[in-house]
Amino acid sequence: MQIKSLISDFTSHWKSPAEGNFISNKEVASYSAGGIGPYTINALFGQYVVLASTCFLIGSAYGIKPMDLAFLSVLMGVLNLVKTPFVSMLLDNTKSSLGKFRPYLIYTGVPTVCLLTFMAFIPLDFSYRGKLLLIGAAYALLMLFQSLFQTAYDSLGQVMTPNEKERTSLLSVSAFVGNLGPSILGALIPILANF
């Protein structure tokens, strides 16, 4: 009986919010499903192309020495310190007809995915220095676009409703649904690696 009541309540507020709420269940579902992209990209970025000596792709596949990876990692850490306030200022001062965060969700997702894909297709026959430069430049740009993309998604959830309880519910549901992408990807990577 409770399940039937939950389903009825969910469907009755699909297009219009419940009393005291500001967002409909359709908006919650759309925001949550949309989170699969940022969460998956964030997982790919953080697990598969991270500049660390344990990173299989960068270290082993491209033959980059651990000391050079450590140097790149420190350099990217310094760039990250410079980038973070820049990204915050950019997001805070955005005024567009699409809103404050939507432009970054629309326009930074494609470059993020392209740069992430490019990291796997750097030519192996490049000189060692050329590979280092390409990896460093691609990673620096990827850090910028990925940060804008993820921060815009997370921030949008914070401003969708002024109701704290509703916002907590939205962020909980979206985190669960969004993390389905990395979970599915984690299961598929070993299978795809065999091909």
Contacts in CASP RR format, 6 or more apart in sequence:
PFRMAT RR
TARGET T0000
AUTHOR 0000-0000-0000
METHOD contacts of the structure
MODEL  1
MQIKSLISDFTSHWKSPAEGNFISNKEVASYSAGGIGPYTINALFGQYVV
LASTCFLIGSAYGIKPMDLAFLSVLMGVLNLVKTPFVSMLLDNTKSSLGK
FRPYLIYTGVPTVCLLTFMAFIPLDFSYRGKLLLIGAAYALLMLFQSLFQ
TAYDSLGQVMTPNEKERTSLLSVSAFVGNLGPSILGALIPILANF
9 18 0 8 1.000
10 25 0 8 1.000
11 25 0 8 1.000
13 21 0 8 1.000
13 24 0 8 1.000
13 25 0 8 1.000
14 24 0 8 1.000
14 25 0 8 1.000
14 26 0 8 1.000
15 24 0 8 1.000
15 26 0 8 1.000
16 24 0 8 1.000
17 23 0 8 1.000
17 24 0 8 1.000
20 163 0 8 1.000
21 161 0 8 1.000
21 163 0 8 1.000
21 166 0 8 1.000
22 160 0 8 1.000
22 161 0 8 1.000
22 162 0 8 1.000
22 163 0 8 1.000
22 166 0 8 1.000
23 160 0 8 1.000
23 161 0 8 1.000
23 166 0 8 1.000
23 170 0 8 1.000
27 160 0 8 1.000
28 169 0 8 1.000
28 170 0 8 1.000
28 173 0 8 1.000
28 174 0 8 1.000
31 156 0 8 1.000
31 157 0 8 1.000
31 160 0 8 1.000
31 170 0 8 1.000
31 174 0 8 1.000
32 170 0 8 1.000
32 173 0 8 1.000
32 174 0 8 1.000
32 176 0 8 1.000
32 177 0 8 1.000
32 178 0 8 1.000
33 177 0 8 1.000
33 178 0 8 1.000
34 153 0 8 1.000
34 178 0 8 1.000
35 153 0 8 1.000
35 174 0 8 1.000
35 177 0 8 1.000
35 178 0 8 1.000
36 177 0 8 1.000
36 178 0 8 1.000
36 180 0 8 1.000
36 181 0 8 1.000
37 178 0 8 1.000
37 181 0 8 1.000
38 149 0 8 1.000
38 150 0 8 1.000
38 153 0 8 1.000
38 154 0 8 1.000
38 178 0 8 1.000
39 178 0 8 1.000
39 179 0 8 1.000
39 181 0 8 1.000
39 182 0 8 1.000
40 178 0 8 1.000
40 181 0 8 1.000
40 182 0 8 1.000
40 185 0 8 1.000
41 109 0 8 1.000
41 112 0 8 1.000
41 113 0 8 1.000
41 116 0 8 1.000
41 146 0 8 1.000
41 149 0 8 1.000
41 150 0 8 1.000
42 146 0 8 1.000
42 150 0 8 1.000
42 182 0 8 1.000
43 181 0 8 1.000
43 182 0 8 1.000
43 185 0 8 1.000
43 186 0 8 1.000
44 116 0 8 1.000
44 185 0 8 1.000
45 116 0 8 1.000
45 142 0 8 1.000
45 146 0 8 1.000
48 55 0 8 1.000
48 56 0 8 1.000
48 57 0 8 1.000
49 55 0 8 1.000
49 57 0 8 1.000
49 58 0 8 1.000
49 116 0 8 1.000
49 119 0 8 1.000
49 120 0 8 1.000
49 139 0 8 1.000
49 142 0 8 1.000
50 58 0 8 1.000
51 58 0 8 1.000
51 69 0 8 1.000
51 72 0 8 1.000
51 73 0 8 1.000
51 76 0 8 1.000
51 135 0 8 1.000
51 136 0 8 1.000
51 139 0 8 1.000
52 69 0 8 1.000
52 73 0 8 1.000
53 59 0 8 1.000
53 66 0 8 1.000
53 69 0 8 1.000
53 70 0 8 1.000
55 69 0 8 1.000
57 119 0 8 1.000
57 120 0 8 1.000
58 64 0 8 1.000
58 69 0 8 1.000
58 119 0 8 1.000
58 135 0 8 1.000
59 66 0 8 1.000
59 69 0 8 1.000
61 124 0 8 1.000
62 122 0 8 1.000
62 124 0 8 1.000
62 131 0 8 1.000
62 135 0 8 1.000
63 128 0 8 1.000
63 131 0 8 1.000
64 72 0 8 1.000
64 128 0 8 1.000
64 131 0 8 1.000
64 132 0 8 1.000
64 135 0 8 1.000
68 132 0 8 1.000
72 132 0 8 1.000
72 135 0 8 1.000
72 136 0 8 1.000
72 139 0 8 1.000
75 136 0 8 1.000
76 136 0 8 1.000
76 139 0 8 1.000
76 140 0 8 1.000
76 143 0 8 1.000
79 140 0 8 1.000
79 143 0 8 1.000
80 143 0 8 1.000
83 143 0 8 1.000
83 144 0 8 1.000
83 147 0 8 1.000
84 147 0 8 1.000
87 144 0 8 1.000
87 147 0 8 1.000
87 148 0 8 1.000
87 151 0 8 1.000
90 148 0 8 1.000
91 100 0 8 1.000
91 101 0 8 1.000
91 104 0 8 1.000
91 148 0 8 1.000
91 151 0 8 1.000
91 152 0 8 1.000
91 155 0 8 1.000
94 100 0 8 1.000
94 101 0 8 1.000
94 103 0 8 1.000
94 104 0 8 1.000
96 102 0 8 1.000
96 103 0 8 1.000
98 106 0 8 1.000
100 155 0 8 1.000
100 159 0 8 1.000
101 152 0 8 1.000
101 153 0 8 1.000
101 155 0 8 1.000
101 156 0 8 1.000
101 159 0 8 1.000
102 152 0 8 1.000
102 156 0 8 1.000
103 152 0 8 1.000
104 148 0 8 1.000
104 149 0 8 1.000
104 151 0 8 1.000
104 152 0 8 1.000
105 149 0 8 1.000
105 152 0 8 1.000
105 153 0 8 1.000
105 156 0 8 1.000
108 145 0 8 1.000
108 146 0 8 1.000
108 148 0 8 1.000
108 149 0 8 1.000
108 152 0 8 1.000
109 145 0 8 1.000
109 149 0 8 1.000
111 141 0 8 1.000
111 145 0 8 1.000
112 142 0 8 1.000
112 145 0 8 1.000
112 146 0 8 1.000
112 149 0 8 1.000
115 138 0 8 1.000
115 141 0 8 1.000
115 142 0 8 1.000
115 145 0 8 1.000
116 142 0 8 1.000
116 146 0 8 1.000
118 138 0 8 1.000
119 135 0 8 1.000
119 138 0 8 1.000
119 139 0 8 1.000
119 142 0 8 1.000
122 131 0 8 1.000
122 134 0 8 1.000
122 135 0 8 1.000
122 138 0 8 1.000
126 134 0 8 1.000
157 167 0 8 1.000
157 170 0 8 1.000
157 171 0 8 1.000
157 174 0 8 1.000
158 167 0 8 1.000
158 171 0 8 1.000
160 167 0 8 1.000
160 170 0 8 1.000
161 167 0 8 1.000
161 170 0 8 1.000
END
